[in-house]
Amino acid sequence: MLKCLNVKIMKRGFTLLEVIVAIFVIMVGIAGTLGIIQQAISYIQLSSSRLTANYLAQEGIEIVRNIRDTNWLEGRTNPGITWSDGIPSGNWEADYKTQNLTRSYASTYLNIDNSSFYSYSSGSPTKFKRKISIAKDTDILKISVQVEWQEKGRNYQVTVQENLYKWY
């Protein structure tokens, strides 16, 4: 004697509440990921601006150093030229084309040209301003270069300092 057992198989699907909870968990995960990506992009943009500002500040030091070194070279054949000619105390604006410091600081934005060089004369305006401050001592030029810019409503600045000496 064999008895037949009737087994009822219940097919069960997702309830509406389970679907809503699953969608909520997925949306929270996606929103969190997008927030992290957006924050990373913002930090990358700020890091890029800081790197550019550091290069522009160092370039300001190099501009003054180039003027000093040119004076030294010309002073070898012309004794009337001193090592610090054309490098007066004060606040100045200068770019890589500058042979001397004649442009007083006026809080002017630097421009970038087609060759990716920064100058005051040509190109598209940038967000960067550069101030070269010089204080003279007997045999020392105290150079401070400040680059400032504004990004996303906040002000940023980078300052580089160096002493240049009468080394000859």
Buried (B, 14 or more C-beta within 10 A) or exposed (E): EEEEEEEEEEEEEEEEEEEEEEEEEEEEEEEEEEEEEEEEEEEEEBEEBBEBBEEBBBBBBBBBBBBBBBBBEEBEEEEEBEBBBBBEEEBBBBBEEBEBBEBEBEEEEBBBEEEEBBBBEEBEEBBBBBBBBBEEEEEEBBBBBBBBBEBEEEEBEBEBEBEBEBEE
